[in-house]
Amino acid sequence: MGGMDVEGGIARKLWNKFRSESVFVNYTPFFVCVAAGNLSTDSFLHYVSQHVHLLNAFVHAYELAEECADDDEDKQAIRKLRKHVQGKLNSNDSLVLEWGFELPEERMPTNTTVKYADFLLATASGRIEGERVPGKLATPFEKTKVAAYTLGAIAPCMRLFAFINKEIQALLDPNDSSHTYKKWIDYYCSQDFEAYAFRIEELLDTLSVTLTGEELDVIEKVYHQSMRLEVEFFSSQPIIQETVVPLSRTLDPAVGGELSIFCDFDLTCAAFDSSAILAEIAIITRPKADSDGSETQLARLSSADLRSTWDALSSQYTEEFEQCIESITTTETVTSFSYEGLCEALEQFAHFEKAANSRVVQSGVLKGLNQEDIKRAGQGLILQDGCKGFIRKIMKNENLSASLHVLSYCWCGDLIRSALSSGDVKALNVYSNELAYEESITTGEIIKKLESPMEKLQAFNNILNNRDQDSQHLTVYIGGSVGDLLCMLKADIGIVMGSNPTLRQLGEQFGVSFVPLFSGLVVKQREVVEVGSSTWKKLSGTLYTVSSWDEIHAFILGTAIQIQYTDCVVTEASSWSDVLAQLSFELLHFPICYNVDTQGMKHCFICEKLITWNMKNNQLTGSISKSIAMMLTLVVLDLSIRRPVPANGVLRTINPDDLASNPGVLLPCNQYSPTSSKHRSLFEASKREWPWRLMAFQRLGFSAADIPYCTKETNVVRIGATVVVYKAETSEPKTVVAVKKLWRSRTDLKTGSSGDCRRRDSFREAKASKYREALHGKQASRLPVDWVSRSNVALRVAQGLAHLHHHSHLPAIHRVTNCRFRFGKSLQ
């Protein structure tokens, strides 16, 4: 890749450091479906519409970066990058048509899109989360530093796009023009896009040359945050079709679906062989036992003799292992997968492994080890990157019906348990050999449980046989050694960690196919569309290969950043439990959501994370559940049923007038009145005010959380017949805002005080005085206001009025809107 040729540059270093996070983008349902060529057109066009919002943010970020660049050459380079994106924006419609799609409808940006765009613009404005950046960038050096930060925020997006699409392109037949997304993939694999990504990285390196170590750390932080926002962005793309990822969502909890995960320990979880770790503990702790001249309970070898003995045992094991493999692979390669033949061949390992363990016991190497030393060594054991994080996710997730089993030849289960356990909710099941102890000191004996591939397979089968046979189960086995071959093939999904040449050689000898996991998932995703379903088959002769635990995490659990927005539709259910099961199946793994459609149903359920809920035409009986009071994120609720709302404040988060279109829903005997005290009491019974929200019509430098502290009596600037206006000043960045309270409580009307302003307010930046000064003040002749600016002001005023008239969920009453009062006659 072009960008990777910048030797020693910060762009290359950061990409290499955070490249593993690209896996979580690659394994999203969006990209798996794109690679398979069957992503729904609606989902793709939704992505295109959101991408346009991001392109606009990139253009604006480049503009700010250009202003910050001190060198004319750097300014010109940034300008070229901005023009490239602007050209992409201008030609976006023609590109979409060229790719073979109709133009998408204009859509509002989603939360993740807004979050990403805000991050880009905040970075380009010099506002880095957690960093102290001057409020005003006064010196050229400070400005150049911000320009570098901006390029650090943009670079990973372009490199990620180029990288992932090249990964997908490698799976496609170059002569197959029927792939729906081939032209889109080819666009991002083109030399032109690669050159664009390279220029960004090259400029980032140039701008970073004069930065200090602390400032380079800021660029690293910004780069990493941008990568994570990319993961969020693609994870949040709505997918309205069945997908094979993440695997945990393909199990239906309604029928007792359970995921059983098995893994080896040595060289799969651990980066080193555990037998060497135990021997090293014995060698290191030996001088401590001899330092005071005391004798341990059991005779031990000297430290030097221990090292020599262990080296001899290791050499003998390696030599006999190679001989055993050679004796198996000299046989003729089979033409098709033969599980029975592989079993017969691996029986030779039983004699070899048991003889090796007996020699270790006889040598006395494992005598005199302290159990606490072993546990401490386990806690400090170096594991494969991402392994412990994945295991913790599995073990701590109470909503996921999954079990984890470790099957290992390791001589000491205490070492495994201390390495992997961390006070988790679920128990970690370890099946391995154990060291014998006398008063916490090892006797040198091994309690032998698993010594061969056949014994490991027997333990695997015993666990499976003890499961509930009436439930839906899926088994995944993750291994990295020859001893795991039989179990991996017997599982529904066998995954090979790393690249063990001996394992691959032996597997291929008996017809085993090794397929990269991502390409295997693409094939499975095609089956979903072509066949109507995709099932994982044990003993298929296919094993899937991965290079890291991040791939396993992305495949089984999905993105590490669990944020998803989706629509869910349920059309048939006969009981409350049926609905709950179906919707839980859809929404289980995503903490933020959801738009749920349960229209025409007889029963319903309660979810604390709903945003919109369509329940019209349903056949529910009884009063609306009080549990709805906990649905604090609910914005739209369509009931359309003739059921009374209980007078207990259950709908306190919803504007009463929004329910007017639901005939018969509010009170018995049709006693509904939007302003009646009886109706109002439904929402005030809990003595809790309606939540308020920030509705922005332009990019803002402050958040909703900055406002409530400013809405107090001392900040009142105007009290009208129906409103109170406050002056609010935010500190970072320094911004003056006018806050208009659109309605007041009865207490406010009596006293004229500001009261509690935690309601749905409408905000606008208080720039009116600046415009009046520019148009009619003393400096009018020196502060010309171009007609583009005047037009923008008028447009934003119109947008605000349109929102109040047509889109506000809160009824807004205003009197005459006079442009002359705010902006002068010239804007009327």
N, C-alpha and C positions, 0 to 999 in steps of 0.2 A: 504494500500500500504506500501511496505517496507520502502520506503524513508520517509513516513510520520510518522514513529515511532520514529524518532530522535527528542525526545521531546525538545523543546526550541531551536533547532539548526537553523542556518540561512537558510539552504536549505528549511526547512519546512515553515519558516516564509515568505520567498520570494515566494514560490509556492502558499501559501494561499493568498498572496497579489496580485499576478499577474495571478492567476488561471483563472479569468474571461476572459482574453485574449484568452484562449484556445477555447472559443466559436467561435471566428472569423476563427479559423482553422477548427473546427468541421463543420461549415456551408459553407465551400468552396464547389464549385461544385465537386472538386476532391473527398472529403471524403463523400459527400452525395451520389455520384455515386458508390463509393466503398462499402458503407453500403448497397446500393440497389443491389449490385452485377452486375451492368451493365455498369461500367466504361469501355470505349473502351480500347482494348488491346494496341493500339498505345499510348494512353495517359499514361497508366500505365508504359509501357516500357520507355517512355520519362522520367517519374519520376525516374525509376530505374537507368537510365543512369546518371541523375543529382545527385542522391543520392550517387553514386560511387564517384563523385568529392568531395562531402561533407565528405565522409568517409576518403578519402585521407587527407583532411584538418584536420579532427579530429586526425588522426595518427600523422601528423606533429605537431599539437598543443600539443599533449601529449608528444612528444619528447622534445619540448621546455620547457614544464612544468616540466618534469623530470630533465632537466638540472638545473632548477631554485630551485627545492626542496632541502632543506638543510639536512633534516633528512633522513637517509638510509631507514627507514621504509616507509616514505612517497614516496621516490623514487621507492621503490619496488611496492607500491600500484599503483602508476601512471603507472609503467611499465606493470603491469597486465591489467590495463584498456586499455593501448595501444595495447597490444597483443590480447585483446578481439576484438577490432575493426579491427586489422590486420587480425585476423582469419575470421572475417565477410567478409572482402575484398577478402581474398583468396578463400573463399567458396561461393562467391556471385553468380557465374555462376551456381553452383550446386543447390543453394537455389532457384534461378529463375526457373530452370528446375523442381525442386521439387514442386514449387508452381503451376506448370502447364503451364508455358509460355516458348516461345522461347527466346533465348538470344537476348537482344536488340543490335542494332547497336551502335557503339561508337559515342557519340555526344559531340560537344563542350559545355562547360558550358554556361548557360544562364546568363544574367546580374544579376539576383537575386541570382543565385548560386555563382557567383563570388563575389558578395557583401557580402554574408554570409561567404564564405571561407576567404575572406580578413579580415573580422571582427575577425574571430577566430584566425587567424595567427597574426594579429596586436595586439590583446589582449595578446596572448602567448609571443609576443616579447616585451611586456611592453609598447605598444603604445595605450593608452586609450584616446579616443576623449574627449577633454576638460579638461584633467587632466595633471598635470605636473609630469611626471615620468622621472627620470634621464636617459640621453641618454645611459649611460653605467651602467649596474646593478653591482655595485662593491661589496656591502656587502651581506652576506647571508640573512639578513632580507629583503632587497630589492628584492632578488630573490624569497624568500618564498612568499612574497606578490604577485608577478606576478603569481606564481603557483596557488595561491588561486583565483586570477582574472580569470585565464584560466579555472579552474573548475567551476567558476561561469558562464562562457560563455557556457560551455558544458552541465551543469546539466539540464537546462530547456528543452533542445531538447529531452533528453531521457525520462524525466518525462512526457513531453507532449505526446510523442509517446505511452507510456504505458497507459496513462490516456484516450486518445481518442480512442485507439483500444479496451480498455475495455468497453467504452461507446457503441461502435458499436457491440462488441461481445454480450453484454446484449440483443441486439435486434434480434440476430440470433437464429435459432433453432439449438441446439447442435447436433441433429440427422440428420440435412440436410447437406449432403455433396455436393450438387449441386451448392452451392454458389461459384462463381468464385474466390472470394478473401478470402475465409474462412481460408485457410492455411496461407496466409500472415498475416491476422488478428490474428490468433492463435499464430503465431511466436512472435509477439510483445506483446502478453498477457501471454507469457510463464513465468514460474518461473525463468528461466535462464536470460531473459531480465529484469525482475523485479529486480533480484539480482544485475544485472549490473547497473541499474539506482540507486539502493540503495547504492551501493559502491561509486558511484560518489558523491552522496549527503553526505554520511558519511565522505568521505575524504574532501569535501568542508567545513564541520563543523570543522574538525580537523585543517585544515590549517587556518581557520578564528579565532581560539581561541585567538591568540595573537595580532590581528589587532585592531587598534584604531577605534573610531566611524567614522572618516572621511574615513578610508580605507574600512570599512564595507559599507559605502554609495557608494563607487566606485563599490563594488561587486553587490550591488543592481542595480546600473545603468547598469552594464554589463549584469546582469541577465535579466533585462527588455528589453534591446536592443536585446538580443538573442531571447527572446519571439517574439518580433516584426518582427525580420528577419525570424523566422519560419512562421509567418503569411504571410509575403511577398512571401516566397518560395512556399508555397502550393497554395496561391492565383494566382501565376504566372504559375502554371501548365496548359498547353494548353488543353482545353476541346473541342472536335470536335463533340459534340452531344448536343441535346436539354436537358436543365436542368431546374429544378424548382426553382433554386436559382442563383443569387439573384432575388427576385420577381420583382424589378423595371425593369429588363432587359427582362421580359416576355411580356411587353406591347409594342406594335408596334406603334411608333410615327407617322408612315405614315398614319394610319387610325384614328388619333386623340386619341390614347390611353392615358388614364389619370388614375392616382392612387389617390384615395380619402382615407385619413387616418383620422379616428375618435378615440378619446380617452376620457376617464373620467379624472378628475383631482384629487379628494381626494383619497389617497391610491393607485392611479395608477401613476400619475406624482409626487404628493407630498407624502412625507413620513408620514405626519400627516393629520388629518382631519382639513379642513380649518375653520370650525365653531369654533373649539377650539382656533385656531390662532386669529380669530377676537375677541373672548371673552377675550383672554389674552391681546390683544392690549387695549381693553377697561379698563381692570383692571390695567394695568401698567401705562397708561396715565392719569388715574383718579387723582392721587396725584398732577400731574403737573397743572391740571386745578384748584385745590383747594389751591395751594401754596400761591397765592397772595390774596386769599379771594374773588376773583372776581367770578361773576356768569356767567355761559355760557348762551347761547341763549335758551337752553332747560334744564330743570331740570334733574339732573342725580343722580343716586344712589351713596352712599358712596362706597369706595373701598371694605370694608369688606362685605357690603350688596350685592355688585355686585358678589363677589366670592361665597357667599352663594347661591344667586339666580341661578347662572350658574351651580353650583354643583347639585342643585335640578332639574333643567331642563335636565341636562345630565343623571341623574339617571332615571328620568321618561321616557326619550326617549329610553334608553337601555332596560328598563323593558317592555315597550309596543312593541318594536321591536321584542324581544324574544317571546312575546305572539303571535304576528302576524305570525311569522315563524312557531311556534308550531301549530297554527290553520290550516296552509296550509299543513304541513308535516304529520299531523295525517291522512290525506286521503290516500287511497290505491295507491301504486306505480303503474304507468302505465307500460304496457309490451312493448310499443314502443314509440318513440318520439312523443309528443303531444304539438305542439306550441300553439294551441288554448287553451288547458287546462292550460298551463303556463300563458297565457295572462289573463285568468279569475282569476287565483289565485293571480296574481300580482296587479289586480285592487283593492285588499284590501289595498295595500300600499298607494294608492292615498289618502284615508281618513286619514290614519295614519300620512303620511308626512305633509299633509296640516294642520292637527290639531297641530302637533309639531311646525311648523313655526308660526302659529297664537299665540301660547303661548310665543314664543321668542319675537315677536313684542310687545305683551301686557306687557311683563316683563320690557321693557325699557333697556335691556342689550346693545342693539346696538345704543343707543342714544349718540350723542356728539363725535363720532369718527372723527378724522381729516383725510381727504382724502390722504394727503401727508404721514401721519403715516401708512396708509394702504398700499400705494405703496412701502414705504421703507421696510415694513414687507414682502411684496411680493418679493422684490429684494433679501432679505436675507433668503428667505424660503428654507428649506432643501428639495431637490428633490431626487427622487430615482436615484441611481447611473446609469449614462449613459443616463438618460432621456433628459437632456438639450442638450447634445451633439448630440443626434439623431435628435431632433427637429430642431436644428440649421442647421444640414446637409440638412434636407428636405427644410427648409425655404430659405437657401442661394444658393441652387443648381438651377441655372437658366435654365440648360439643362434638368432637370427632370420635366416632366409634372405631378405635384402632388399638392394636396391641403391638408391642415391640419385643422381639426375642433375639438374643445374641447367642449364637452357636459357635463355639470356638475350641480349638485344640489347646488353648492356653492352659498352663499348669496351675494357674491361680485365679479363681473367680473373684477374690477380693480385689485384685488389681483391676479387673474389668469394671466391677461395680463402683469403685472409687473414682475411676477415670470418667465414667459416663453419667453417674447419678448426681443430682443437685437438688434434693428435696422436692422432687416432682410429685404431681398429683397421682399419676399412675405408677404402678410398680414396674421396675425394669426386670425382665425375665432373663436370667443368665444361665446357660447350660454349658458347663465346661468342666475340666478337671479341677481338683482342689488340692492344696497342700495340707498335709497333716500337721496339727499343732499340739504342743504340750505347754500349757500356760503361756500362750501367745508366741511361742518360739517353735519354728518348724523342725520337724524330726528328720527331714530329708526324704520322706515318703510322699508319693503322689497318689491321691485317691482318684483312680482312673475311671473316667466316665465316657469321654469321647477321644478315641485315639486313631480313628480311621474314617475315610469317606463313608463307609457303610454304616458305622455307628452314628455318624452325624445325620445321615439320611433316616435312620431309625428314629432318632430323637425328633426330627422334623415331622415325620409321619405320625408319631405319637401325639404331638401338639395338635396337628390337624384333626386327628380322630377324636380328640376331646372337645372339639367345638360343637356348637349346636348345628346339627345337620339340616335342620329345617330353614335355616337362615341363609341369606345371600352373603357369600364370602369371597374375598379376593386376596390372594397371597403374592407377596413380592419378596424375592430373596436377593440380597446384595452380597456379593462375594468377590474375592480377588485371588484365590489360590486354587490349585488342583483339587483340594479336598472339598471345595464348594460346588464342583461341577454337577454332581448328581442332584443336589438340592435345588440349584438354580434351574435345572431343566424340569424338575418336578413341580416347581412353583408355577403359578399362572404367568408371572412375569419374572424372568431372571435377568439381573443386571450385573455386569462385570465392571468392577471398579479398577481403573488404571489399565495398564498394558502389560500383562504378564505373558511373556512369549511362550513359556512352557504350557500354561493353561490353554492358550490359543492353539498351539501345535497339537496337544493331546485332543482337544475338542474337534478340530478339523479332521483328525485321524478317523473319527467315528461319525463324521457327517454333520457336526454342529456348525451352524451359521452364526457369524458375529456381525451384528448390524448396529451402527451408531443409533443411539436412542432417538434423537430428533428426527432422523430420516425414517425410522420405524414408526414414529407417531404420525408423520405425514401420510405414510401408506395406510395406517389405521384410520386416519381422518377421511381419506378417500373412500374407504370401505363404508363408513357411516352413511355417506351420501349415495353411493352406488348400490349397496346391499340393503341399506336401511338400518343397520346396526353393526357394531363391531365388538367382538368378544375376544378375550385373551384366552388362549388355549395352552394348557400345560402339555409337556412332552411334544412340543411342536418342533423341537430341534433348533430353535432360534433363541439366541441370547443377545441382549442389548448392551452396548458398551457406553460408558461415560468416562469423562476425565476428572470429574469433581463431584463433590456432594451437592454443590449448588444446582447441578443438573437434576439430581434426584429430588431436591427440595422443590425446584420449579415444576417438575413433572407431577409429583404427588400432591403437594400442598398449594402450588401456584406461587404467585409473586410473594417475595419476602415482605413487601410493603402491602399489607392487606387492605386495599381501598378499592371499592368497586361500586359502580352505579349501574343499575340494571332495571329492566322492566320484567315483570312476572305476570303471567296470565294463568288462572286456574278456571277451568270450565265445568268440571264434574267432581262432585264429592257428595257423599251421603251422610257424613258425620263431621262433627267438629274436629275429631282426631285426624280424619282424612285430609281436611284442608290444612291443618297445622303441619302434618307430615309432608304434604306436597310443597308448601311454601317454605318450610324449614329446609327441605332438600335443596331448594333453589337459593335460599338466602343464608344458609348456615354459616358459611365461611367468610362473610363479608360484613364488617361492622358498620359500614355506612351505606345507606340506600334509602328507600326503594319506592318504585311506583308499582302498586299492586292492583290488579284488576280481578275482582271476584264477583262480577255482575252475574245475575241470574242464579245465584247459589242459595242453598237452603241454610247454610251454616257459615260461621265466620271464625276468625281467630284474632289474636292481639299480638302486635309486634311493636316494640319500642322504637324502631328505626324507620318507620314509614314516613314518606313525604306526601304522596298522594294515594288515596284509597277510593276506588270506584266500587260501590256496593249497590248500584241501582238495580231495580227489578229483582231483588232477591226475595226469598221467602222466609226470612228470619222471623222467629217468634220470640215474644218476651221483650223486656226493656233492653236498651243498649247497655252493654257491659260497662261497669264503672272503671274497668281496666283501661278504657280509652283515655282516661285522664293522664296516664303515663306516657302517651304518645306525643311527647313535646315537640317532635320534629314535624308533626303532621301539618301540612299546609292546605291540602284540598281533600275534602271528605264528601263524597256523593252518596247519600243514603237512599233517597227516593223511596222511603217506606213509610207506612202509616203507623209508626210506633212512637210513643212519647219518650222524650229525652228525660231521664231522671234528674230531678232538681238537686243535684249534688255537685255541680261544677265540673262534670266530666268533659265538657267541650270548652274548657276555659281558654284553650289556645286558639280558638277559631272565632273570627268575627261573626257575631250573630246575624248580620245582614247577608253574609255569604250563604246562609242556609235557606234564604227566602225562596230559592228555586226548587227546593225539595218539599213538595206539597205534603202537608200532614205530618211532617217529621218532628215538629218542635213540641207542641203542647197538646194535651187532650182537649177536646171540644173546640179546636181551632182558635184558641185564645192567643194567637201569635200577633205580636206587635214589635217591630224592631226596636222601639224605644221604650216599651213598657217596663215598669220597674219589676214586674214579675219575671219577665224574660231576662232582664239584666241580672237578676239575682242568681240565675243559673250559672252565670260566669263569675260571680263574685262570692259565691258561697264558700269557696275554699280560701278566700281572702288572699288571692294571688293574682297579680296583674297579668294582663296579656303580654306576651313577649314582643319585643320590637326588633326590627331588622333594618339594615342599611341597604338602600337601593341607590346604586351609583350610576350616573349617566356618562361618566368619563373616568379616566384613570385617576385614582386618588392615592395620596401618600400617607393615608392614615386608615385605621381599621375601626370597626364599630365599637371595639372595646375602649377606644380613646375618648369617646363622646360622653358617656354617662357622668364621669367625674366633673365635667364642665357645666352640666345643666343644673345649676343651683341658683338660688335667689339673687346672689351678688352679681351674677352674670346676666341678669335680665336686661335687655336693651329696649324691648318694646312689648307692651301688653295691648292687644287689640280686643275686639268684641268676641272673637272666637279663637284666638291664638295667643301664645306666648312665644317670643323670640329670644334666644340666648346667644351670647357671644362665647364661642369655644376656641381655645388656643391649644394646639397640640405641640408637644415639645420636640419630637423627632419624627419627621422634619418640622420645622417651624411653620405652622399653617393656621390661618384664622378661618373659622367656619361659622356660618350662621345656622343655628338649629331652630327649626320651627316645630313647635308642639301642636299637632293638628287637632287634638281634642283634650278637654280637661275633665277631671272628675268633679263631682258635685262640691267637694270640699274646695277645690281650686276656684270654682265659680263664686263661692261665697267670700273667700278670703283674698283672692287675687294673688295668692302665693304660687311659687313655681311648682311645688308638690313633687311627687315622684315621677320622673320622666322616663322610666323604663318601659316605653311603649313603642309602637310602630311609628317611627318618625321619618320625615323626609329631609334629607340633607343636601345642601349645595354649597360649593365653595364661595366664600364671601369676597368675590372680586368686583362686585358692582361699583364700589367706591372708586376703584382703579379706572373702570371704564368711564364713569362720570367725569373724573379728573382729566382723563385723556381727551374727552370730547368737548367739555365745556369749562374746565377749570383754568387756573392761571397758566398752566403749562400746556394748554391745548395746542398751541401753535408749534410747540417743540416735541409733542408726543403724538405724531400722526398714527391713526388707527386704520390699517388697510381694510378693504372691503371683505377680504377673506375672513379676517378676525371678526368683523361685524356679523358676517353671515353665520359663522360658527356660534356666536353668542345667541343669535336669534334661533338657530336650529336647536340648541340645547334648551332654551326656554320652551320651545314647542314640544320637545321630547318630554320635559317635565310635566307640562300640561296634559299631554296625551296620556302619560302614565296615570295622572290623577283622575282623568276622565274615564279611561277605559280599562286600566289594568290593575289599579290599586285594590288590594283586598280589604283596605280600610276606607270607609266612606270619607271623601274629602269635600269640604265646603269652602269655597273661596269667593270673595267678592270681586270687584273689578280688577282685572290684571292690567296694569298700566305700564307699558314699556317706557314711557317718558320718565316715570318715577325712578326706574332702575337704570336706564341706559341713555336717555335723552331722545329728542325728537328724531334724530338721524337714523335711529334703528326701527322706527315705527313702519 
